[in-house]
């Protein structure tokens, strides 16, 4: 496989109306001023209770989300499956602070695992620890220098219990579970939770996966360390490898608080470390499982070459490519057509509660160099191909 240029394959699931909607949406997202104004206008409309749900549902929500409930996502699950692409149901509700909300979210995540156990169309489940815990407590627990109060210890024990319930459900149902990465100042806490769950549930195969963000300059060393630890202690390490999603926030905080930025000096350094990590993982593949979460064509092609180099079958269930719903279809559909394991992240949840996720998608598409222009060029190419046909 040498290229992702085949737009007939890339957009074969989209009719002309879908193609046009995606084209104009990326056209809008490609304009930073419009995105900035749109975020302001959306937040204003929400603050004064304007009925904007129908507008959001027909545009950005339809492009990047599967629905408001698991049942709503069924059509997306079946459509992706018809092109040999799996679904990763992602309950994308954020910013809760009450224990009852954390319990509700935990139950919803477990419901996605139970749904996944019913067929092979849903190969993974996923959750964010901040969806079931307060950010402030995770931050305080991040440093061993901070002594938690008795009440905080009880609250943290509840967090551990919720994480364990989710991971145990994955273990019982045979469904691997991704623990998403988050900001660096809570990531040590998340890494420790992930390692604890892996030691418990990954004895025979990778059920619990930790997410490693390669836009951090220390993550290649971290990867080597955890691979070594998993070998010594006899468990499989599940890795979701990504570039990362909090770069601007990380740099701003480091500058404000006057500490060295954890972020790579430039995109090239991130790309280099990501590609090195792929090689390291394939060199140690007997102890690992990998989901390569990337919208980068070079890294995706490299991974296909590494699978061949290390004699790993392209349909080996220990390795998947993954992209977000509504993005990089040229990678997802071309890979699946070649027989590789591919899955799409399919966010869902109540529209207003998923809005922070959607606004982040708009921000990321605006800030990642070349992402939006690449999407637009491929959509334009397919529109032109269909006209000629």
C-alpha positions in Angstrom: 0.0 0.0 0.0 1.6 3.2 -1.2 -1.0 5.9 -1.0 -4.3 7.1 0.4 -5.4 9.0 -2.7 -8.3 6.7 -3.8 -11.2 9.0 -3.0 -13.8 6.6 -4.6 -12.9 4.1 -1.8 -12.5 6.9 0.8 -15.9 8.3 0.4 -17.9 5.4 -0.9 -20.1 5.4 2.2 -21.2 9.1 1.5 -23.9 10.2 -0.8 -23.6 13.5 -2.6 -25.5 15.3 0.2 -23.1 13.9 2.8 -20.1 14.9 0.7 -21.3 18.5 0.3 -22.1 18.8 4.0 -18.6 17.6 4.9 -17.0 19.9 2.3 -18.7 23.1 3.6 -18.1 22.1 7.2 -14.4 21.7 6.7 -14.4 24.9 4.7 -15.8 26.7 7.8 -13.5 24.9 10.2 -10.6 25.9 8.1 -11.2 29.6 8.9 -9.8 30.4 12.4 -11.8 33.6 12.7 -15.0 31.9 11.9 -14.3 29.1 14.4 -13.5 31.7 17.1 -16.7 33.6 16.4 -18.7 30.3 16.2 -17.5 29.2 19.6 -18.4 32.6 21.1 -21.8 32.6 19.5 -22.5 29.0 20.5 -21.6 29.6 24.1 -23.7 32.8 24.1 -26.7 31.0 22.7 -26.4 28.3 25.3 -26.1 30.9 28.1 -29.4 32.5 27.1 -31.1 29.2 26.3 -31.6 29.8 22.6 -32.8 26.6 20.8 -29.7 25.8 18.8 -29.8 22.0 19.2 -31.4 21.4 15.8 -28.7 23.5 14.0 -25.8 21.7 15.8 -27.4 18.3 15.3 -27.7 18.8 11.5 -24.1 20.1 11.1 -21.1 19.5 13.3 -22.9 16.8 15.4 -23.9 14.8 12.4 -20.4 14.9 11.0 -18.5 13.9 14.2 -21.0 12.0 16.4 -23.0 8.8 16.2 -26.1 10.0 18.1 -27.3 10.9 21.6 -27.6 7.3 22.9 -26.0 3.9 22.2 -29.2 3.0 20.3 -28.9 6.1 18.2 -25.5 4.9 17.1 -26.8 1.6 15.6 -27.0 3.0 12.1 -23.4 4.2 12.2 -22.2 0.9 13.7 -23.9 -1.0 10.9 -22.8 1.3 8.1 -19.1 1.3 9.2 -19.3 -2.5 9.6 -20.5 -2.9 6.0 -17.1 -1.5 5.0 -15.2 -3.7 7.5 -14.6 -0.8 9.9 -15.3 -1.2 13.6 -16.9 1.2 16.0 -15.5 2.5 19.3 -18.4 3.9 21.2 -17.2 7.0 23.1 -19.5 8.5 25.7 -18.2 12.1 25.3 -19.8 13.8 28.3 -17.4 16.0 30.2 -17.2 18.4 33.1 -19.3 16.7 35.7 -18.5 17.2 39.4 -21.1 15.2 41.4 -20.6 11.6 42.6 -24.0 10.6 41.2 -23.0 11.9 37.8 -19.7 9.9 38.0 -21.7 6.8 38.9 -24.1 7.4 36.0 -21.2 7.8 33.6 -19.5 4.7 34.9 -22.7 2.7 34.2 -22.9 4.2 30.7 -19.4 3.2 29.9 -20.1 -0.4 31.2 -23.2 -0.4 28.9 -20.9 0.3 25.9 -18.8 -2.7 26.9 -21.9 -4.9 27.2 -23.0 -3.7 23.8 -19.6 -4.5 22.3 -19.7 -8.0 23.7 -22.7 -8.8 21.5 -20.9 -8.7 18.2 -17.5 -8.1 16.6 -18.4 -4.8 15.1 -17.3 -3.0 18.3 -13.7 -4.1 19.0 -13.0 -1.7 21.9 -14.5 0.4 24.6 -13.0 3.7 25.9 -13.3 6.2 28.8 -11.7 9.3 30.2 -10.9 9.2 33.9 -12.0 12.9 34.2 -15.5 11.6 33.2 -15.7 9.7 36.5 -13.6 11.9 38.8 -13.0 15.5 39.7 -10.1 17.0 37.9 -8.8 18.8 41.1 -8.5 15.5 43.0 -6.7 13.8 40.2 -4.3 16.8 40.0 -3.6 16.7 43.8 -3.0 12.9 43.6 -0.6 13.4 40.7 2.2 14.4 43.0 3.5 12.1 45.7 4.4 15.3 47.6 0.7 16.1 48.2 -0.8 14.4 51.2 -4.5 13.7 50.7 -6.9 14.3 53.5 -9.0 11.5 54.8 -12.0 12.6 52.8 -9.9 12.9 49.7 -8.5 9.4 50.3 -12.1 8.1 50.4 -13.0 10.0 47.2 -9.9 8.7 45.5 -10.8 5.1 46.6 -14.2 5.7 44.9 -12.3 6.7 41.7 -10.2 3.5 41.8 -13.3 1.5 42.4 -15.1 3.0 39.3 -12.0 2.4 37.1 -11.8 -1.2 38.4 -15.5 -1.8 37.7 -15.1 -0.7 34.1 -11.9 -2.7 33.6 -13.4 -5.8 35.2 -16.4 -5.5 32.9 -14.0 -5.4 30.0 -12.2 -8.5 31.3 -15.5 -10.4 32.0 -16.9 -9.5 28.5 -13.6 -10.0 26.7 -13.6 -6.4 25.4 -10.4 -4.3 25.5 -10.8 -0.9 27.2 -8.9 2.2 26.4 -8.1 4.7 29.2 -7.6 8.0 27.5 -4.7 10.3 28.1 -5.3 13.8 29.5 -3.3 16.8 30.7 0.3 16.2 31.9 -0.5 17.5 35.4 -3.0 14.6 36.0 -1.4 12.0 33.6 0.9 10.4 36.3 -2.2 9.6 38.2 -3.9 8.1 35.2 -0.7 6.1 34.3 -0.6 4.6 37.7 -4.3 3.6 37.6 -3.7 2.1 34.1 -0.7 0.1 35.3 -2.5 -1.2 38.3 -5.4 -2.4 36.2 -3.1 -4.0 33.6 -1.2 -5.9 36.3 -4.6 -7.2 37.4 -6.4 -7.9 34.1 -3.7 -8.3 31.4 -2.1 -11.5 32.5 -3.2 -13.5 29.4 -3.8 -10.7 26.9 -4.2 -6.9 26.7 -7.6 -5.9 28.1 -6.7 -2.6 29.6 -4.9 -0.1 27.3 -3.1 3.1 28.4 -2.9 6.0 26.0 0.5 7.5 25.2 0.7 11.0 23.8 3.8 11.5 21.7 3.6 15.3 21.6 5.3 15.0 25.0 9.1 14.8 24.7 9.3 12.3 27.6 6.9 9.6 26.2 9.4 7.6 24.2 11.4 7.0 27.4 8.1 6.3 29.2 7.2 3.7 26.5 10.5 1.9 27.0 10.1 1.8 30.7 6.6 0.4 30.7 7.5 -2.3 28.1 10.3 -3.4 30.4 8.1 -3.3 33.5 5.4 -5.5 31.7 8.0 -8.1 30.8 9.5 -8.2 34.3 6.1 -8.5 36.0 4.4 -10.8 33.5 1.5 -8.9 32.0 0.6 -7.6 28.5 0.8 -3.8 28.0 -2.0 -2.4 25.8 -1.0 0.8 24.0 -3.2 3.4 22.3 -0.6 5.5 20.5 -1.6 9.1 19.7 0.1 12.4 19.0 -2.0 14.3 21.5 -4.8 16.8 22.0 -3.8 19.4 24.7 -0.7 21.0 23.1 -1.7 24.7 23.3 -3.1 24.3 26.8 0.1 22.6 28.0 2.4 25.3 26.6 0.3 28.1 28.0 0.3 26.6 31.5 4.1 25.9 31.4 4.7 29.5 30.5 2.3 30.9 33.1 3.7 28.8 35.9 7.3 29.0 34.8 8.3 25.4 34.4 9.8 23.6 31.3 7.1 22.7 28.7 6.5 19.0 28.4 5.7 19.5 24.8 8.0 18.7 21.8 9.7 21.7 20.3 8.0 21.2 16.9 5.7 18.9 14.9 8.7 17.2 13.3 9.9 16.0 16.7 6.5 14.6 17.5 6.3 12.8 14.2 9.8 11.3 14.7 9.0 10.1 18.2 5.6 8.7 17.0 7.3 6.7 14.2 10.1 5.5 16.5 7.5 4.3 19.0 5.8 2.2 16.3 9.1 0.5 15.6 9.8 -0.1 19.3 6.3 -1.6 19.7 6.6 -4.0 16.8 10.1 -5.0 18.0 8.5 -6.1 21.4 5.2 -7.2 20.0 4.9 -10.5 21.9 4.2 -8.5 25.1 2.1 -5.8 23.6 -1.1 -4.8 21.8 -1.5 -1.6 19.8 -4.1 0.7 18.6 -2.5 3.4 16.4 -4.8 6.4 16.8 -3.5 8.6 14.0 -4.7 10.9 11.2 -1.1 11.0 9.8 -0.7 9.3 6.4 3.1 8.8 6.8 2.7 7.1 10.1 -0.1 4.9 8.9 1.9 3.8 5.8 4.9 3.1 8.0 2.9 0.9 10.3 1.7 -1.2 7.3 5.3 -1.6 6.3 6.4 -2.5 9.9 3.7 -5.2 10.0 5.2 -6.8 6.9 8.7 -6.4 8.2 8.0 -8.1 11.5 5.7 -10.8 9.9 2.6 -9.7 11.7 -0.6 -10.5 9.8 -2.5 -7.4 8.8 -5.7 -8.9 10.4 -3.9 -9.8 13.7 -6.5 -8.7 16.4 -3.7 -7.3 18.6 -3.3 -4.4 16.2 -5.7 -1.7 15.0 -5.6 1.6 13.1 -8.1 4.1 14.4 -9.4 7.5 13.3 -12.2 9.8 14.5 -15.7 9.6 12.9 -16.0 12.3 10.2 -12.2 12.7 9.7 -9.5 11.0 7.6 -11.9 8.7 5.8 -9.2 8.4 3.1 -7.0 6.6 5.7 -9.8 4.5 7.3 -11.5 3.2 4.2 -8.4 2.6 2.1 -6.8 0.6 5.0 -9.9 -1.5 5.6 -10.2 -2.2 1.8 -6.7 -3.6 2.0 -7.6 -6.0 4.9 -6.2 -4.1 7.8 -8.1 -3.8 11.1 -9.6 -0.3 11.3 -12.0 1.3 13.8 -13.6 4.7 14.1 -14.1 6.6 17.3 -17.8 7.3 17.5 -18.6 9.9 20.2 -22.2 10.1 21.4 -24.2 11.8 24.2 -26.7 14.6 24.7 -25.9 17.4 22.3 -25.3 20.1 24.8 -23.1 17.9 26.9 -21.0 16.7 23.9 -20.5 20.3 22.7 -17.1 20.7 24.5 -15.9 17.7 22.5 -17.2 19.1 19.3 -15.7 22.6 19.9 -12.3 20.8 20.6 -12.7 19.0 17.2 -13.1 22.4 15.5 -10.1 23.8 17.3 -7.9 20.9 16.5 -8.8 20.9 12.8 -8.0 24.6 12.7 -4.7 24.3 14.5 -3.2 21.1 13.0 -1.2 22.3 10.0 -2.6 20.9 6.7 -5.4 18.8 8.3 -8.3 20.8 7.0 -6.8 21.6 3.7 -6.1 17.9 3.1 -9.7 17.0 3.9 -10.9 19.7 1.6 -8.7 18.7 -1.3 -9.8 15.0 -1.1 -13.5 16.0 -0.8 -13.0 18.3 -3.9 -11.3 15.5 -5.8 -14.2 13.1 -5.1 -16.8 15.7 -6.0 -15.0 16.3 -9.3 -14.7 12.5 -9.9 -18.4 12.0 -9.4 -19.2 14.9 -11.8 -17.1 13.4 -14.6 -18.7 10.0 -14.0 
